[in-house]
Amino acid sequence: MNVAAPAAAAPGVLLALANVESAYGPIKAIRGVSLEVRRGQIATVLGSNGAGKSTILKTISGIIDPRRGTIEFQGTPIASRDPSDIVRMGLSHVPEGREVFPLLSVRDNLLMGAYTRGDRDEVARDMELVYGYFPILKERAAQDAGLLSGGQQQMLAISRALMARPQLILLDEPSLGLSPKLTKEIFEIVVRINRERGTTILLVEQNANMALNAADYGYVLENGRIVMEDRCDRLREKDDIKEFYLGMKEAGVRGERRWKKKKTWR
């Protein structure tokens, strides 16, 4: 996938988390997470299943209240605010598993994404714009969203988020359950949306190879903690990332079993 140069010169921080902790009952899911997403950037959080990636996004968008720490969006504290207020501030969340409205048409799902807006002419123009990114949605505009394939529902979920004209999209596991070919297609369009519209994206993803090639800056999350961060071009060259996330081993070296080998960031 051809990706434009990283947005290293982004003018400022759009989203900032500092020492954030969230839990499900007595179980801590994220522990002292601090990260920043710069305006115009694609940032990614990598981690295995259960590491706490989705919890970070749910905490940012107000679905889960943090137990401690601060979250600022465009310089304004948003921790524990109502999710509808956060959406109106310019932050949209594409949840894991798509979560479309199955009994509504594709078109009505898109209009639900624009429910905070009153500019009908601009909404109509934006609908044509998302149809340009995902032409299949225009073909299926009158069809119930629940009858779409998994990949088409992912396209719809991303498009629904775009209809709010967000400053920042939280994108949770867009490759989940999709074929490699469809995953590649969706990631290429996500990069286009970022580069062409300037939409900032925070992506959480288990497919480390796709995420590192699409994003500008990356964080590695293990057991609810950030254990490494860097520009994605640098992360791709780190030995631990190569072995534990990209499945690569040094040529000619007989590797240890993964559960016996210690990672250098610990």
SENU-454043 format. One line per field, with one value per residue (C-alpha): chain; x, y, z; residue number from 0; residue in three letters. Coordinates in steps of 0.05 Angstrom, whole numbers, plus 5000, padded with zeros to 4 digits. Example, Ala and Ser with C-alpha at 12.3 -4.5 7.8 and 13.67 -1.06 7.14 Angstrom:
2
unit <- [A; A] .
x <- [5246; 5273] .
y <- [4910; 4979] .
z <- [5156; 5143] .
pos <- [0; 1] .
code <- [Ala; Ser] .
//
This chain:
266
unit <- [A; A; A; A; A; A; A; A; A; A; A; A; A; A; A; A; A; A; A; A; A; A; A; A; A; A; A; A; A; A; A; A; A; A; A; A; A; A; A; A; A; A; A; A; A; A; A; A; A; A; A; A; A; A; A; A; A; A; A; A; A; A; A; A; A; A; A; A; A; A; A; A; A; A; A; A; A; A; A; A; A; A; A; A; A; A; A; A; A; A; A; A; A; A; A; A; A; A; A; A; A; A; A; A; A; A; A; A; A; A; A; A; A; A; A; A; A; A; A; A; A; A; A; A; A; A; A; A; A; A; A; A; A; A; A; A; A; A; A; A; A; A; A; A; A; A; A; A; A; A; A; A; A; A; A; A; A; A; A; A; A; A; A; A; A; A; A; A; A; A; A; A; A; A; A; A; A; A; A; A; A; A; A; A; A; A; A; A; A; A; A; A; A; A; A; A; A; A; A; A; A; A; A; A; A; A; A; A; A; A; A; A; A; A; A; A; A; A; A; A; A; A; A; A; A; A; A; A; A; A; A; A; A; A; A; A; A; A; A; A; A; A; A; A; A; A; A; A; A; A; A; A; A; A; A; A; A; A; A; A; A; A; A; A; A; A] .
x <- [5000; 5028; 5022; 5040; 5095; 5080; 5046; 5105; 5093; 5021; 5008; 4984; 4956; 4882; 4872; 4912; 4905; 4945; 4949; 4881; 4854; 4788; 4758; 4702; 4679; 4740; 4782; 4828; 4828; 4876; 4928; 4959; 4952; 4981; 4981; 4973; 4943; 4966; 4919; 4919; 4954; 4936; 4957; 4951; 4948; 4974; 4962; 4937; 4865; 4847; 4904; 4855; 4854; 4778; 4773; 4816; 4768; 4706; 4736; 4752; 4682; 4647; 4619; 4662; 4679; 4753; 4770; 4828; 4868; 4851; 4826; 4828; 4799; 4816; 4841; 4776; 4769; 4719; 4729; 4661; 4622; 4559; 4576; 4527; 4563; 4630; 4601; 4577; 4648; 4673; 4693; 4662; 4671; 4669; 4660; 4688; 4639; 4610; 4544; 4502; 4426; 4406; 4332; 4347; 4368; 4439; 4416; 4381; 4443; 4483; 4431; 4436; 4510; 4489; 4435; 4472; 4473; 4421; 4455; 4414; 4448; 4517; 4492; 4470; 4538; 4573; 4530; 4554; 4625; 4621; 4589; 4651; 4695; 4649; 4608; 4575; 4537; 4504; 4483; 4453; 4426; 4354; 4374; 4370; 4439; 4431; 4432; 4500; 4563; 4612; 4658; 4601; 4577; 4647; 4645; 4578; 4602; 4661; 4617; 4565; 4621; 4643; 4573; 4582; 4641; 4686; 4754; 4774; 4751; 4763; 4768; 4763; 4790; 4767; 4799; 4759; 4729; 4748; 4789; 4860; 4838; 4780; 4822; 4874; 4819; 4789; 4856; 4873; 4808; 4820; 4888; 4854; 4803; 4859; 4902; 4846; 4799; 4851; 4809; 4851; 4845; 4861; 4862; 4865; 4882; 4910; 4935; 5001; 5029; 4969; 4966; 5040; 5038; 4977; 4993; 5043; 5054; 5043; 5035; 5042; 4994; 5005; 4962; 4931; 4996; 5033; 5101; 5129; 5116; 5150; 5140; 5113; 5172; 5216; 5170; 5172; 5248; 5247; 5264; 5208; 5156; 5183; 5180; 5120; 5075; 5098; 5119; 5190; 5254; 5326; 5351; 5396; 5380; 5342; 5290; 5269; 5197; 5157; 5131; 5202; 5233; 5230; 5213; 5263; 5210; 5194] .
y <- [5000; 5067; 5116; 5190; 5215; 5216; 5279; 5296; 5371; 5369; 5436; 5411; 5358; 5343; 5288; 5277; 5223; 5228; 5171; 5144; 5083; 5047; 4983; 4934; 4924; 4903; 4887; 4942; 4943; 5001; 5025; 5094; 5102; 5166; 5182; 5239; 5244; 5303; 5339; 5309; 5246; 5172; 5143; 5069; 5028; 4957; 4899; 4829; 4810; 4831; 4882; 4939; 4972; 4977; 5001; 5061; 5081; 5070; 5112; 5169; 5169; 5168; 5097; 5081; 5132; 5132; 5120; 5169; 5210; 5264; 5264; 5328; 5337; 5402; 5428; 5414; 5361; 5307; 5252; 5226; 5273; 5246; 5211; 5254; 5316; 5286; 5271; 5343; 5367; 5331; 5261; 5198; 5126; 5067; 5008; 4938; 4893; 4949; 4959; 4984; 4992; 4927; 4944; 5012; 5023; 5040; 5111; 5118; 5092; 5147; 5199; 5175; 5193; 5265; 5271; 5328; 5370; 5418; 5435; 5391; 5412; 5398; 5331; 5311; 5331; 5291; 5230; 5234; 5240; 5176; 5141; 5162; 5125; 5065; 5059; 4994; 5033; 5076; 5012; 4985; 5051; 5025; 4957; 4940; 4946; 4879; 4845; 4873; 4830; 4841; 4882; 4925; 4937; 4960; 5009; 5033; 5042; 5084; 5125; 5137; 5166; 5211; 5239; 5275; 5314; 5294; 5324; 5255; 5184; 5128; 5065; 4999; 4935; 4951; 4886; 4841; 4782; 4808; 4776; 4801; 4832; 4870; 4891; 4921; 4958; 4988; 5009; 5044; 5083; 5101; 5130; 5168; 5197; 5221; 5250; 5280; 5306; 5318; 5276; 5254; 5179; 5138; 5066; 5004; 4940; 4870; 4868; 4902; 4900; 4937; 4987; 5004; 5016; 5060; 5101; 5156; 5143; 5081; 5057; 4985; 4964; 4903; 4884; 4953; 4992; 5029; 4993; 5026; 5085; 5115; 5135; 5075; 5072; 5063; 5013; 4969; 4962; 4943; 4870; 4858; 4887; 4844; 4780; 4788; 4829; 4818; 4745; 4757; 4725; 4741; 4699; 4641; 4644; 4589; 4626; 4612; 4593; 4658; 4644; 4635; 4696; 4762; 4826; 4882; 4934; 4897] .
z <- [5000; 4981; 5038; 5039; 5084; 5159; 5186; 5230; 5222; 5248; 5282; 5349; 5394; 5381; 5433; 5497; 5550; 5615; 5666; 5648; 5684; 5668; 5696; 5688; 5760; 5801; 5739; 5713; 5637; 5625; 5674; 5671; 5596; 5567; 5493; 5444; 5374; 5332; 5285; 5215; 5238; 5238; 5304; 5321; 5384; 5374; 5421; 5427; 5441; 5512; 5519; 5530; 5461; 5455; 5527; 5509; 5454; 5496; 5551; 5503; 5472; 5539; 5538; 5599; 5653; 5673; 5746; 5743; 5694; 5644; 5572; 5531; 5461; 5425; 5492; 5528; 5583; 5561; 5613; 5637; 5591; 5557; 5491; 5453; 5475; 5453; 5384; 5378; 5394; 5332; 5354; 5322; 5344; 5296; 5345; 5339; 5302; 5260; 5300; 5243; 5251; 5216; 5203; 5174; 5102; 5083; 5068; 5136; 5172; 5138; 5158; 5230; 5227; 5211; 5264; 5300; 5236; 5208; 5141; 5095; 5030; 5060; 5087; 5017; 4990; 5043; 5027; 4955; 4980; 5021; 4962; 4923; 4974; 4977; 4912; 4935; 4988; 4934; 4898; 4963; 4990; 4996; 5025; 5099; 5130; 5164; 5095; 5076; 5080; 5137; 5094; 5068; 5139; 5158; 5099; 5123; 5195; 5172; 5125; 5180; 5224; 5167; 5160; 5226; 5195; 5254; 5271; 5299; 5284; 5333; 5290; 5327; 5293; 5221; 5196; 5243; 5206; 5137; 5082; 5069; 5003; 5034; 5094; 5046; 5008; 5071; 5099; 5033; 5037; 5110; 5089; 5032; 5080; 5125; 5069; 5027; 5082; 5137; 5185; 5245; 5261; 5323; 5301; 5345; 5308; 5317; 5245; 5262; 5191; 5162; 5220; 5218; 5143; 5148; 5210; 5226; 5300; 5341; 5413; 5437; 5492; 5536; 5596; 5597; 5595; 5540; 5535; 5473; 5427; 5365; 5293; 5255; 5208; 5269; 5303; 5241; 5250; 5324; 5337; 5387; 5339; 5282; 5322; 5368; 5322; 5251; 5257; 5232; 5260; 5246; 5187; 5207; 5281; 5315; 5355; 5426; 5440; 5444; 5514; 5540; 5507; 5544; 5508; 5514; 5534; 5598] .
pos <- [0; 1; 2; 3; 4; 5; 6; 7; 8; 9; 10; 11; 12; 13; 14; 15; 16; 17; 18; 19; 20; 21; 22; 23; 24; 25; 26; 27; 28; 29; 30; 31; 32; 33; 34; 35; 36; 37; 38; 39; 40; 41; 42; 43; 44; 45; 46; 47; 48; 49; 50; 51; 52; 53; 54; 55; 56; 57; 58; 59; 60; 61; 62; 63; 64; 65; 66; 67; 68; 69; 70; 71; 72; 73; 74; 75; 76; 77; 78; 79; 80; 81; 82; 83; 84; 85; 86; 87; 88; 89; 90; 91; 92; 93; 94; 95; 96; 97; 98; 99; 100; 101; 102; 103; 104; 105; 106; 107; 108; 109; 110; 111; 112; 113; 114; 115; 116; 117; 118; 119; 120; 121; 122; 123; 124; 125; 126; 127; 128; 129; 130; 131; 132; 133; 134; 135; 136; 137; 138; 139; 140; 141; 142; 143; 144; 145; 146; 147; 148; 149; 150; 151; 152; 153; 154; 155; 156; 157; 158; 159; 160; 161; 162; 163; 164; 165; 166; 167; 168; 169; 170; 171; 172; 173; 174; 175; 176; 177; 178; 179; 180; 181; 182; 183; 184; 185; 186; 187; 188; 189; 190; 191; 192; 193; 194; 195; 196; 197; 198; 199; 200; 201; 202; 203; 204; 205; 206; 207; 208; 209; 210; 211; 212; 213; 214; 215; 216; 217; 218; 219; 220; 221; 222; 223; 224; 225; 226; 227; 228; 229; 230; 231; 232; 233; 234; 235; 236; 237; 238; 239; 240; 241; 242; 243; 244; 245; 246; 247; 248; 249; 250; 251; 252; 253; 254; 255; 256; 257; 258; 259; 260; 261; 262; 263; 264; 265] .
code <- [Met; Asn; Val; Ala; Ala; Pro; Ala; Ala; Ala; Ala; Pro; Gly; Val; Leu; Leu; Ala; Leu; Ala; Asn; Val; Glu; Ser; Ala; Tyr; Gly; Pro; Ile; Lys; Ala; Ile; Arg; Gly; Val; Ser; Leu; Glu; Val; Arg; Arg; Gly; Gln; Ile; Ala; Thr; Val; Leu; Gly; Ser; Asn; Gly; Ala; Gly; Lys; Ser; Thr; Ile; Leu; Lys; Thr; Ile; Ser; Gly; Ile; Ile; Asp; Pro; Arg; Arg; Gly; Thr; Ile; Glu; Phe; Gln; Gly; Thr; Pro; Ile; Ala; Ser; Arg; Asp; Pro; Ser; Asp; Ile; Val; Arg; Met; Gly; Leu; Ser; His; Val; Pro; Glu; Gly; Arg; Glu; Val; Phe; Pro; Leu; Leu; Ser; Val; Arg; Asp; Asn; Leu; Leu; Met; Gly; Ala; Tyr; Thr; Arg; Gly; Asp; Arg; Asp; Glu; Val; Ala; Arg; Asp; Met; Glu; Leu; Val; Tyr; Gly; Tyr; Phe; Pro; Ile; Leu; Lys; Glu; Arg; Ala; Ala; Gln; Asp; Ala; Gly; Leu; Leu; Ser; Gly; Gly; Gln; Gln; Gln; Met; Leu; Ala; Ile; Ser; Arg; Ala; Leu; Met; Ala; Arg; Pro; Gln; Leu; Ile; Leu; Leu; Asp; Glu; Pro; Ser; Leu; Gly; Leu; Ser; Pro; Lys; Leu; Thr; Lys; Glu; Ile; Phe; Glu; Ile; Val; Val; Arg; Ile; Asn; Arg; Glu; Arg; Gly; Thr; Thr; Ile; Leu; Leu; Val; Glu; Gln; Asn; Ala; Asn; Met; Ala; Leu; Asn; Ala; Ala; Asp; Tyr; Gly; Tyr; Val; Leu; Glu; Asn; Gly; Arg; Ile; Val; Met; Glu; Asp; Arg; Cys; Asp; Arg; Leu; Arg; Glu; Lys; Asp; Asp; Ile; Lys; Glu; Phe; Tyr; Leu; Gly; Met; Lys; Glu; Ala; Gly; Val; Arg; Gly; Glu; Arg; Arg; Trp; Lys; Lys; Lys; Lys; Thr; Trp; Arg] .
//
